[in-house]
């Protein structure tokens, strides 16, 4: 592996750590066609940025991300910032001819998303949107089983993404609760994961009806003054798919006791599957084709060497975790760049997702069902 690809990352907190671990671990466990080099870490807080860079072995730091994007020695831009910064950074990175690894939610709205896609396509770069759950081995298996017809005709998708970090009304204000910075509440943050997996596993969504709830009107910010909350606290969506299936989505940060429950159940004419991120190495499967006295859901432990990604890790039964999905994403992204092949999900998938989420916002505002054109 003589080829090297220099990475510049923007953002050094939660996602900056997750992405850095992905870049560092990928060449240790996967066969890569090029080595990712952790070249520059960008951020605003120079002191915290230095700690981050030293901990993760980034070679340099910079508080001027625009000049870093223009450097000829940078090959990949990793956008791990809050949502409101994605648009400007992605457009700049594309204009500089850099490949882009971008965190989700993709953008604040559909208009931004479409312009980001146009810029990436015009620049003929490899662009990736990090809906990392597609790279859970159990979800890869679910996709394979659906594609092979194990579920038959799909009837239902029931999906929910539940967290509880805002269930306490005294929890402090954060950027996730400011519409200008986040684009919305769990409807966009958690809902983008749900919609992406629905597109991936079931198909395109043709119409949506959405109800959004607002439980807490204001919270104290870092200055200990009260600030209005202008995003949704919970979102409940009902959708129709192009293929005739129907689906529901519940996204909330007020589900006491649920820390990070990304759950879905898909029912078809021949069987059903169930996935829960809090048990991410498992997939439940029901087959209608077994003798009736033997029918029932069975648990598949997705840790065998013939399961995608798993052979690169540990022996059967030795489970992997959340962080491994970022390693899988980094490995696939690097190899896509070298092969000059597109990777999914990409910016087109981001546009498709934002189209549904924007339609959901319109439905919540008007109280009407909204059709979605592709």
Steps between C-alpha positions, in 0.01 A plus 500: 500500500721780369229750413405751769195724526529803730193576711396833650225485762278790611352441843665351806232398745266195495505438125860614466601224742282239329636588155862514619469152646357381169791637298757357741351152532404439136851414370567281805204270437409535132689466173515853364620616160643815660602611846297782660739753653362714784646825370312802639238550770297822475296678766442829680627426853875475452570358846236225472599438140861438603391247764285324243774492237760368743267229627409375152838567333390764251821650361388865495225727629340806341232752590468603134311217331463685169876521444534132590241409236711684240819309579620278216618230741151437640299225328201447732286743696323345799210720612419413863341830602150609606247490217488871417864494388469208256374699201776761485772246571378242248469761224851628572646149515340405168629816331847410624464153347516313831321174574243550778409288801205683659315441824121499517247663511605602150374861494254743655250457216443357154625810318839476670514126439435536128771763458750279688420209270534718190840629616628148571378365167648794309837444668492126417613407851413206724243617754373305799227578756565321827179314573726249669227259610483361146833342586382305804548134399145422614354768273716379210350155562148648514555666161627172356202302630252753363676506161488120488124502558512348848224740612302484176293807422563772760187619682612697806795690644479617861800707600589698809804686623471577869736681737437658842766766547240779495236330714612716793359851432794650693757368252702790361448651157733379223553569130280200415201703630567806284333470159754724327782267606332159481221533244256338744469263792479120496292523181818577303772372733356156578248492217775526239634163619152345492420631152838397360455143623143496367622606155778242519288207613148567370513763223403855412233679702211647300301691765524603863284625785683640803417611852760689701479557876646779714526409868742756644479860381828638637823394669789673669810553285867518599446859618227376738233698317187344358495441126196397293502154342417526128536137391273198532532280808344196335391403151253231393478426128281269295612430144410316183767341282509482121471121523174513697648439845412728791721618783513693825783685672525633854797722591541648847753608762241471779467120526614448860721194530579479127860604448551441128230262378498492121241227437310373198272211407424409139210266418448328166292226343768237572648619828622780725825643638568708812808708587592703808824702507531439874542133401685574179658157454158334482231471233165338572343306214158338458425273201142428396624199303586284801244247632241685707585309820864609465444864405635783712759773498857373523807701592793506260831596663671686215861424593597221259795549262265481200307803623616820332785684681509248787791286378727804542433511874466222754401129521127409488299626794745779582278800442588835346362844586394844380854616428561217255247641253726805457795272425292319236401834349858629488626177340231498231550870431876469451462206261227683307733794443782281368262303274320823398169334579208672668407396853163497674349671680620809319378854443220374273373292791526811716280693256247215493490499880467879533215497248301273732593691816407835342168353388448382858559853629245632250247238606549584869451868423188465282342191649477352150647190340782591258592315180869455424629520143825326402 
